[in-house]
Amino acid sequence: MNEQVSSRLWTMRLSFGLLVLAILFLHLLPLQTAAGGLIWPNFVLCFGLAWSVRRPEYVPAVLLAVVFLMADLLLQRPPGLWAVLALIACEQMKSQSRSLRDASLASEFASVAVWIIGIGIAYQLILALLLVERAPLVPALIQIVVTVLAYPLVVAITHGLLGVRKAAPNEMGSKGVHS
């Protein structure tokens, strides 16, 4: 039984890594050749937050840090800043996962929205304070809003297609990890 649980754990960790690689691959494809196209949500952040709430043991801090740093490098953002902010948000959501386990989707959505908005604004403020070149403010704010609005879709995909569901109370150990 323990071997089965361990196998599932590593399979889901690998699945998360492959999911992020697929998202980044699609993001890097030259699908929009004209300027002023659609502003896409940050799906890597959405999936990281959704998995952190539903099954924190599937996305350890090291995996999240590697994934977010890889996204920073591939998307040509200042390395590490978004990764640290996203990691802080995911780890905070992991610490709240036990209380959000029994909560409604609306309260989970509200918590996640606060974190997405908070790290989006913090990212822009830190870049401005450090005088780092950044994207114009309006598209950045639109991306924050679109990311918040995409979260329920990501939850539906996570729950329905990928089978990452909130743990039942009898499935959680003393530290909130799958037993």
C-alpha positions as CSV (number, residue, x, y, z in Angstrom):
1,M,0.0,0.0,0.0
2,N,2.8,2.4,0.9
3,E,4.6,1.6,-2.3
4,Q,1.3,2.4,-4.2
5,V,1.0,5.8,-2.5
6,S,4.7,6.6,-3.2
7,S,4.2,5.6,-6.9
8,R,1.1,7.8,-7.2
9,L,3.0,10.7,-5.5
10,W,5.9,10.6,-7.9
11,T,3.6,10.1,-10.9
12,M,1.7,13.2,-10.0
13,R,4.9,15.3,-9.4
14,L,6.1,14.2,-12.8
15,S,2.7,15.0,-14.3
16,F,2.8,18.5,-12.8
17,G,6.3,19.1,-14.3
18,L,5.2,17.8,-17.7
19,L,2.0,20.0,-17.5
20,V,4.1,23.1,-16.9
21,L,6.5,22.2,-19.7
22,A,3.5,21.8,-22.1
23,I,2.2,25.2,-21.0
24,L,5.6,26.9,-21.5
25,F,6.0,25.2,-24.9
26,L,2.6,26.5,-26.0
27,H,3.4,29.9,-24.6
28,L,6.7,30.1,-26.6
29,L,5.2,29.1,-29.9
30,P,4.9,32.0,-32.3
31,L,1.1,31.8,-32.5
32,Q,0.5,35.6,-32.4
33,T,2.5,37.4,-35.1
34,A,0.7,40.7,-34.8
35,A,1.2,43.2,-32.0
36,G,-1.6,43.8,-29.6
37,G,-3.0,40.3,-29.5
38,L,-4.7,38.5,-26.6
39,I,-3.3,38.7,-23.1
40,W,-3.2,35.2,-21.7
41,P,-3.4,34.2,-18.1
42,N,-0.5,32.9,-16.2
43,F,-1.5,29.3,-16.3
44,V,1.7,28.1,-14.6
45,L,0.8,30.2,-11.5
46,C,-2.9,29.0,-11.6
47,F,-2.0,25.3,-11.8
48,G,0.7,25.8,-9.0
49,L,-1.9,27.4,-6.8
50,A,-4.6,24.9,-7.6
51,W,-2.4,21.9,-6.9
52,S,-1.1,23.6,-3.7
53,V,-4.6,23.8,-2.4
54,R,-5.8,20.4,-3.5
55,R,-2.8,18.2,-2.9
56,P,0.2,20.0,-1.4
57,E,2.2,16.9,-1.3
58,Y,2.2,16.7,-5.1
59,V,4.0,20.0,-5.5
60,P,6.9,20.3,-3.0
61,A,8.6,23.7,-2.7
62,V,11.7,22.5,-4.6
63,L,9.5,21.5,-7.6
64,L,7.6,24.8,-7.5
65,A,10.8,26.8,-7.3
66,V,12.4,25.0,-10.2
67,V,9.3,25.3,-12.3
68,F,8.8,29.0,-11.6
69,L,12.5,29.8,-12.1
70,M,12.4,27.9,-15.4
71,A,9.4,29.9,-16.5
72,D,11.2,33.2,-15.6
73,L,14.2,32.2,-17.7
74,L,12.2,30.9,-20.7
75,L,9.8,33.9,-20.7
76,Q,12.7,36.3,-20.3
77,R,11.5,37.9,-17.0
78,P,14.0,39.0,-14.4
79,P,15.2,35.7,-13.0
80,G,13.9,34.8,-9.6
81,L,11.6,37.7,-8.7
82,W,8.4,36.2,-10.0
83,A,9.5,32.8,-8.9
84,V,10.0,33.9,-5.3
85,L,6.6,35.7,-5.2
86,A,4.8,32.8,-6.8
87,L,6.5,30.3,-4.4
88,I,5.5,32.4,-1.4
89,A,1.9,32.4,-2.6
90,C,1.9,28.6,-3.3
91,E,3.5,27.9,0.1
92,Q,0.9,30.1,1.9
93,M,-1.9,28.3,0.1
94,K,-0.4,25.0,1.1
95,S,-0.5,26.2,4.8
96,Q,-4.2,27.1,4.2
97,S,-5.1,23.9,2.4
98,R,-6.3,22.2,5.5
99,S,-8.8,24.9,6.2
100,L,-9.7,25.3,2.6
101,R,-10.3,21.6,2.3
102,D,-13.8,21.9,3.7
103,A,-14.5,25.4,2.3
104,S,-16.5,26.3,-0.8
105,L,-14.9,27.0,-4.1
106,A,-15.9,30.7,-3.6
107,S,-13.7,31.0,-0.5
108,E,-10.9,29.2,-2.2
109,F,-11.3,31.5,-5.2
110,A,-11.2,34.6,-2.9
111,S,-8.0,33.4,-1.2
112,V,-6.3,32.6,-4.5
113,A,-7.5,35.9,-6.1
114,V,-6.0,37.9,-3.2
115,W,-2.6,36.2,-3.7
116,I,-2.7,36.6,-7.5
117,I,-3.5,40.3,-7.2
118,G,-1.0,40.7,-4.4
119,I,2.0,39.1,-6.1
120,G,1.1,40.8,-9.5
121,I,1.1,44.2,-7.9
122,A,4.2,43.5,-5.8
123,Y,6.0,42.3,-8.9
124,Q,5.2,45.5,-10.7
125,L,6.2,47.7,-7.7
126,I,9.5,45.9,-7.2
127,L,10.4,46.2,-10.8
128,A,9.5,49.9,-10.7
129,L,11.5,50.5,-7.6
130,L,14.5,48.8,-9.0
131,L,14.2,50.7,-12.3
132,V,14.0,47.5,-14.3
133,E,12.4,47.7,-17.7
134,R,8.9,46.2,-17.5
135,A,5.8,45.7,-19.5
136,P,3.3,48.6,-19.6
137,L,1.1,48.8,-16.5
138,V,-2.3,48.3,-18.2
139,P,-1.5,45.0,-20.0
140,A,0.1,43.8,-16.7
141,L,-3.1,44.6,-14.8
142,I,-5.2,43.0,-17.4
143,Q,-3.1,39.8,-17.1
144,I,-3.6,39.8,-13.4
145,V,-7.4,40.0,-13.9
146,V,-7.4,37.4,-16.6
147,T,-5.3,35.1,-14.4
148,V,-7.8,35.5,-11.6
149,L,-10.7,34.8,-13.9
150,A,-8.9,31.7,-15.3
151,Y,-8.5,30.1,-11.9
152,P,-12.0,28.4,-11.9
153,L,-11.2,26.9,-15.3
154,V,-7.9,25.6,-14.1
155,V,-9.7,24.1,-11.0
156,A,-12.1,22.3,-13.3
157,I,-9.3,20.9,-15.4
158,T,-7.3,19.9,-12.3
159,H,-10.3,18.2,-10.7
160,G,-12.0,16.8,-13.8
161,L,-9.3,15.8,-16.2
162,L,-6.2,15.4,-14.1
163,G,-7.9,13.9,-11.0
164,V,-6.3,16.1,-8.5
165,R,-9.0,16.5,-5.9
166,K,-9.0,17.8,-2.4
167,A,-8.1,15.2,0.1
168,A,-10.8,13.8,2.4
169,P,-10.3,14.4,6.1
170,N,-9.4,10.7,6.6
171,E,-6.7,10.9,3.9
172,M,-4.7,13.6,5.6
173,G,-1.9,12.9,8.1
174,S,-1.0,15.0,11.1
175,K,1.0,17.5,9.0
176,G,-1.5,17.7,6.2
177,V,0.2,15.3,3.9
178,H,-1.3,12.3,2.2
179,S,-0.9,9.2,4.4
